[in-house]
Amino acid sequence: MPRAGSLVSAALLLPSNLALGYLLFLAVAASPDGPWDEAESAATVQVVSLLSGALALAVALLTLFILATQWLRSRWWLAVPGLVLAGSVIRWLFPSA
């Protein structure tokens, strides 16, 4: 029978990782409505990318804490915040792409 800490940790990390993926999707899917909207769209992409990167760092720290307490033992939980952080940095660097 799984320990309560494992269930609570998984129940906390799963929606957090889904929120990370959604924020990164918003950053990638944003596109200008036309030539007049390119600057504002690029600024929006950078803000959403910065937000998803900051949230990815927070979730990664939370995941490290949970792994250190051994409530969850699988290190694959770190893959999602790491990939989202990498994607956020790339999207932040290239907002017009």
VEXDREN-769023 format. One line per field, with one value per residue: x, y, z of N, C-alpha, C, O in turn; residue number from 0; residue in three letters. Coordinates in steps of 0.2 Angstrom, whole numbers. Atoms other than C-alpha are relative to their C-alpha. Layout:
BEGIN
n.c1 [X,...]
n.c2 [Y,...]
n.c3 [Z,...]
ca.c1 [X,...]
ca.c2 [Y,...]
ca.c3 [Z,...]
c.c1 [X,...]
c.c2 [Y,...]
c.c3 [Z,...]
o.c1 [X,...]
o.c2 [Y,...]
o.c3 [Z,...]
nr [NUM,...]
rest [ALA,...]
//
This chain:
BEGIN
n.c1 [4,-4,0,4,-5,0,6,1,-5,2,6,-3,-4,4,3,-5,-3,5,0,-6,1,5,-3,-5,4,3,-6,-2,6,1,-2,3,6,-2,-7,0,0,-6,-4,4,0,-7,0,4,-4,-6,2,3,-6,-3,5,0,-7,0,4,-4,-5,3,2,-6,-2,5,-2,-6,2,4,-5,-4,3,1,7,-1,-7,-1,-3,3,4,-4,-1,5,-2,-6,2,4,-5,-4,5,2,-6,-1,5,-1,-6,3,7,3,0]
n.c2 [-6,-6,-5,-6,-5,1,-2,-7,-2,1,-4,-7,-1,1,-6,-5,1,-1,-7,-2,1,-4,-7,1,0,-7,-4,3,0,-7,-3,-7,0,-3,-4,-5,3,4,-2,2,8,2,-1,5,6,0,0,7,4,-2,3,8,2,-1,6,7,0,1,7,4,0,4,7,2,1,6,5,0,4,7,2,3,2,0,-6,-3,-5,-6,-1,-5,-7,-1,-2,-6,-6,0,-3,-7,-4,0,-5,-7,-3,-1,-2,-2,6]
n.c3 [0,0,-6,1,3,7,3,-1,5,7,1,1,6,6,2,1,6,5,0,3,8,3,1,5,6,1,3,7,5,1,6,1,4,7,-1,-5,-6,-2,-6,-6,0,-2,-7,-3,0,-5,-7,-2,-1,-7,-5,1,-3,-7,-3,1,-5,-6,0,0,-7,-4,2,-3,-7,-1,1,-6,-6,2,0,7,1,7,2,6,-2,1,7,3,-2,4,7,0,-1,6,5,-2,2,7,2,-3,4,6,0,7,5]
ca.c1 [0,7,12,1,17,18,0,0,17,10,-6,4,16,4,-6,9,17,1,1,19,15,0,10,24,10,3,21,24,6,6,7,4,-13,-4,12,5,5,22,30,16,15,34,32,18,28,43,32,23,40,47,32,33,52,50,36,47,61,49,42,59,64,48,52,69,62,50,64,75,62,60,41,44,59,58,69,59,48,62,61,45,51,68,61,49,63,73,58,54,72,73,56,61,77,67,50,47,50]
ca.c2 [0,17,29,44,55,47,50,68,71,64,73,89,87,81,96,107,99,100,119,120,112,123,139,133,129,147,154,143,145,164,173,191,195,205,216,229,217,210,220,217,198,197,205,194,179,184,188,170,162,171,165,147,147,154,141,127,132,132,115,108,114,106,90,90,92,78,67,71,65,49,51,48,39,40,54,56,68,81,78,89,105,103,102,116,127,123,127,143,149,145,154,169,171,170,178,182,164]
ca.c3 [0,-5,9,11,7,-10,-14,-8,-18,-34,-32,-30,-44,-57,-58,-56,-71,-81,-77,-83,-100,-102,-99,-111,-124,-122,-125,-141,-148,-146,-163,-169,-177,-191,-194,-182,-168,-168,-154,-142,-147,-144,-127,-122,-127,-116,-101,-102,-105,-90,-80,-86,-82,-65,-61,-68,-56,-42,-47,-49,-31,-24,-34,-27,-9,-12,-19,-4,8,-2,-3,-22,-28,-47,-54,-69,-60,-63,-82,-85,-75,-84,-101,-98,-92,-107,-118,-109,-111,-129,-132,-121,-132,-148,-146,-164,-171]
c.c1 [4,0,-4,5,0,-6,-1,5,-2,-6,2,4,-3,-3,5,4,-4,0,6,-1,-5,3,5,-4,-2,6,2,-6,-1,3,-3,-6,2,7,-1,0,6,4,-4,-1,7,1,-4,3,6,-3,-3,6,4,-4,1,7,1,-4,4,5,-3,-3,6,3,-5,1,6,-1,-3,4,5,-3,-2,-8,-1,7,2,2,-3,-5,4,0,-5,2,7,-1,-4,4,4,-4,-1,6,1,-6,1,5,-2,-7,-3,0,-6]
c.c2 [6,4,6,6,0,2,8,3,0,4,8,2,-1,6,6,-1,1,8,2,-1,5,7,0,0,7,4,-2,2,8,3,7,-1,3,4,5,-2,-4,1,-2,-8,-2,1,-5,-7,0,0,-7,-4,1,-3,-7,-2,1,-6,-6,0,-2,-7,-5,0,-4,-7,-2,-1,-7,-6,-1,-4,-7,-2,-3,-2,0,7,3,6,7,1,6,7,1,1,6,6,1,3,7,4,1,5,7,3,1,1,1,-6,-3]
c.c3 [0,6,-2,-3,-7,-4,0,-5,-7,-2,0,-6,-6,-3,-1,-7,-6,-1,-4,-8,-3,-1,-6,-7,-2,-3,-7,-4,-1,-7,-1,-5,-7,2,6,7,2,6,6,1,3,8,4,0,5,7,2,0,6,6,0,3,7,4,-1,5,7,1,1,7,4,-2,4,8,1,-1,6,6,-2,0,-7,-1,-7,-2,-6,1,-2,-8,-3,2,-4,-7,-1,1,-6,-6,1,-2,-7,-3,2,-5,-7,0,-6,-4,0]
o.c1 [9,-6,-5,2,1,-5,-3,4,-2,-6,-2,3,-2,-2,4,5,-2,-1,6,1,-4,2,6,-2,-2,5,3,-5,-5,9,-9,-6,-2,10,5,1,6,6,-1,0,7,3,-2,3,7,0,-1,6,6,-1,1,8,4,-2,3,7,-1,-2,5,5,-3,1,6,2,-2,4,6,0,-5,-10,-6,11,8,-1,-2,-7,0,2,-3,3,8,2,-3,4,5,-2,-2,5,2,-4,-1,5,0,-11,-9,-3,-7]
o.c2 [7,5,8,10,5,5,10,8,4,7,11,7,2,8,10,4,3,10,7,3,7,10,5,3,9,8,2,4,9,1,8,-5,2,3,7,1,-7,-3,-5,-10,-7,-3,-7,-10,-5,-3,-10,-9,-4,-6,-10,-7,-4,-8,-11,-6,-6,-10,-10,-5,-8,-11,-8,-6,-11,-11,-7,-7,-11,-7,-7,2,0,12,9,9,12,7,10,11,7,6,10,11,7,8,11,10,7,9,12,9,6,-4,0,-6,-9]
o.c3 [4,9,-8,-7,-11,-9,-5,-9,-11,-7,-3,-9,-11,-8,-6,-11,-11,-7,-8,-12,-9,-6,-10,-12,-8,-8,-11,-10,-6,-9,1,-9,-12,7,8,12,8,10,11,6,7,12,10,6,9,11,7,4,9,10,6,6,10,9,4,7,10,6,4,10,9,3,6,11,5,2,7,10,3,0,-8,1,-9,-1,-8,-4,-3,-10,-7,-3,-6,-10,-6,-3,-8,-9,-4,-4,-9,-7,-2,-6,-10,-2,-7,-10,-3]
nr [0,1,2,3,4,5,6,7,8,9,10,11,12,13,14,15,16,17,18,19,20,21,22,23,24,25,26,27,28,29,30,31,32,33,34,35,36,37,38,39,40,41,42,43,44,45,46,47,48,49,50,51,52,53,54,55,56,57,58,59,60,61,62,63,64,65,66,67,68,69,70,71,72,73,74,75,76,77,78,79,80,81,82,83,84,85,86,87,88,89,90,91,92,93,94,95,96]
rest [MET,PRO,ARG,ALA,GLY,SER,LEU,VAL,SER,ALA,ALA,LEU,LEU,LEU,PRO,SER,ASN,LEU,ALA,LEU,GLY,TYR,LEU,LEU,PHE,LEU,ALA,VAL,ALA,ALA,SER,PRO,ASP,GLY,PRO,TRP,ASP,GLU,ALA,GLU,SER,ALA,ALA,THR,VAL,GLN,VAL,VAL,SER,LEU,LEU,SER,GLY,ALA,LEU,ALA,LEU,ALA,VAL,ALA,LEU,LEU,THR,LEU,PHE,ILE,LEU,ALA,THR,GLN,TRP,LEU,ARG,SER,ARG,TRP,TRP,LEU,ALA,VAL,PRO,GLY,LEU,VAL,LEU,ALA,GLY,SER,VAL,ILE,ARG,TRP,LEU,PHE,PRO,SER,ALA]
//
